[in-house]
Structure formats: C-alpha cells, structure tokens
Amino acid sequence: MIFNEEFETMPREALEAIQLRRLQATVARVYNTVPFYRRRFDEAGVKPEDIRVLADLHKLPFTYKNDLRDNYPYGMFAVPMDLVTRIHASSGTTGKPTVVGYTARDIQTWAELMARTLTAAGTRKEDIVHNAYGYGLFTGGLGVHYGAEKLGASVIPISGGNTKRQVMIMKDFGPTVLTCTPSYALHVAEAAEEMGVSFRDLKFKAGIFGAEPWSERMRQEIERKLNVKAMDVYGLSEVMGPGVAIECIEAQNGLHVFEDHFIPEIIHPRTGEALPYGTPGELVFTTITKEAFPVIRYRTRDLSVLHPEPCRCGRTIVRMGRIQGRSDDMLIIRGVNVFPSQIESVIMETRQFAPHYQLMVERVGNLDQLTVLVEVNEGMFSDEIKNLQSIERDLEKNIRETLGVTTRVKLVEPKSIQRSEGKAVRVIDKRNI
Ligand code: DLL
C-alpha cells in the first residue's frame, strides 16, 4: 500500500487549496493558544483573518531557534500537557536542547509520513529495516521505527553503536533496508570489512541516510561500498523529525517535501526576502497539521533550493536540493565562504583518500587557518613520506582551485579520525578555546 499517494501526485491547485485551509486553521490556533505567537503577530500587525491566500504567509513573522530557547521547555506548545504523549529534543550542540512535543494524532501523522518516506525510498511490507538511527530523545530512531511498523515492514530496532554486533545481525537477520547517518553507514562498512563480511553477500537493496550533510560523491562511495541504492532523507526536530522530505528511489535527484503537511519557502538568509523557485537560500518551514508543536515560518538555517518541476517518479510535490550546509556551519576562511561538504566533494574526487576527514579551524595571528585532516586509504601510508607530502600539496591545490580557499592538508593514518555512531563531527573550531 502506498500511503496517501493522492497528495503526492495532486494537481498544484488542489494541493494549494488544502494548504491554505490547513494554514488558516493553524494560524488561528497558534494565535489563540500560544502567547508567543499572539505577541509576535500583534507586533507585526497581522491577524489570523489576514491570511486569505497562500501568499499571505509572507505577512507572518519568522520564528527563530532562539525563540524556542527563550520558551524552554514547553512554552511553545499549543495544547495542554495532558494531550502531549511524546517529547523529543534536538541534539543542540550548544546550550540547552530544543524541546518538541507530539499529541497522539501528531505521532500518527508522523508515522504515516515516515511510511510514505520509506515507501518513496523503495521500502515495502516484505522488507526488513535495520534501523541504526539512535533511539532516544533524537527523532531518528523512533521516527523510522513507527514509520516502518505503519508500513507493515519488519523493523530491527538496533539503534546506533556496538558496530561489530550490528554486522553480525546484518549477516544473520538478512535486513534489506538500512537506515542510519551516512557517516555511520561508512563506519559499519569498515567494521564489516575488518570482520571479513562483504556487503555483496548481505541482502540490503536500499539505504535511507540523513540527519547530517553529505555530498553526491559520498553517495557514490556509499553505494559502491555497501552495494545499495542510497537515498537522502531530511528533517528536523522542530518541524517533526525525519519525514519532512525524501528522495525517491526512481530519480535519486532531490528530496520531495511533503507539502500537504509542511509549507517550504526559500528566503534570503540576510534580508529575509522570499526567493523564487530555483534560487538557493535558507529553508523556512511552516507546519500545517501539527497539534502540539506547530511552527510558523521556522528559520532552519539550512541552505537549499526548491524545484517545482514534476519528477520522473510521478510526484508533483516540490523537490529540495541536497542541503548545502547550515548557515552556522559555514566557514569563512580569509573572506572565502566554504561549507564542509564542499571540501568533502573535493577530497572524494580521487580514490586515494578514505571518506573520513575533519576540518580544524585555528586563528594564527589575525588570520583564520583551515587544516584539512584526511585519512589515506589502507596501504598508502607505508609509502614514501615524500610521496605523502606531494599528495598533500596536490589536494591543497585542488581545494584552492575548486573552492578558492587556501588550506593546509594533513594526511593521517587510516582509522585515526574518530568514527561517529550518529552525526559526524566534521569541524573542530579552536578559535574560541
Ligand atoms: O536530524 C532528524 C533526522 C533524523 C533527519 C534522521 C533525517 C534522518 P535534528 O537532530 O533536529 O533532526 O537535526 C536537524 O540536521 O536542521 C539539518 O541541519 C541536519 N540534517 C537533517 N537531515 C539532513 C540531510 C534530525 N539529509 C538538522 N542533509 C537539520 C543535511 C541534514 N543535513
């Protein structure tokens, strides 16, 4: 069964009519139940009745991560606590996490959207899903879990970590779909190799990887190493968790946004101006069906682009491009803007390097210096040191010519960069230590 396929292939006007109705209801509800939104709307001089057409969305003020922090933990909830049945929190790298809540119906909606997500990525009832996203406050584990159950697939709730045991289970239980972060997928592949297990002998056909930025080249590497089709999945706790957008297995070319539940916009990150389809900028989401924790024009800080053209798979809902990075992950090295995933792409142009790297930013004098630590592939490290140095210079040159940024490349021994079990730590910023 394909869940609510009609929403995904609907003519635009019909979908927009549904969006408008749901938006109006959400705006009226948050105005009446969340003091924060009432205050913000009043300050902006906008009332729920002012939302007459979809474009009126632009009249509404943005919501920022700081607003959620200021209302920590439950101040943004739009229902009383007796209707909240689940609480999750974002991983929040600094300070307090962001707390989000779900009613029983929100959990059902999420399960349905995750069933649609898994379906779009090729999962069927007969499949066995090896779910190595972390279970707990992080939305990845339970998000996939409920979706797989709703779909009627079998789910192995393995969570992250204990990697050798994961490989044994992959061998013995015969899972067909792998769900985890892309960096963990590579970590598992490495552990399998050490154990003499080949992914060619496992039953995986698809992998649904997300929760962190990864490049097109990383996809190719994962597809080759794990012998699967790799799909990108996107979501964030504040909007729901995973299941906001997914790549279809047919095209693997951009992530379909479930527009019957979330209205995406792309805006200019500095001016806030709404940008047309095809222009890159910051993703902003408005939830239009959530009960416990609706968000209005939430500034994700994720940079992407929206494409309205229908997809080969038949879906008419918009596709967002691979996330380029978060505006707060952007490094400015001597005036040049660069995202970790852009450096990843250059590193992975050749097979000399293992797909494991870390970026270290330091202040030297008044200047920021970026050191790229990259693992060489097994076998290479024993080669002549002189040779290694010329490889370092070559990669520095490649990065400079491709991205216009000057870096220092340092090759490190195989397996010396810490492996992640969830989201990889790509940047070590030593400037403020
Ligand atoms: O990472 C939800 C999730 C779980 C998505 C499992 C996909 C799979 P948070 O912990 O709140 O939620 O982190 C959300 O992670 O704003 C992005 O910066 C980043 N992110 C999520 N998916 C992708 C992706 C989950 N496919 C934050 N590509 C988001 C790049 C991603 N970045």
Residues whose N, C-alpha, C, O or C-beta is under 5 A from the ligand:
A	BS01	DLL	S90 S91 T139 G140 F209 G210 A211 E212 P213 W214 D232 V233 Y234 G235 L236 S237 E238 G241 P242 T300 D302 I323 R326
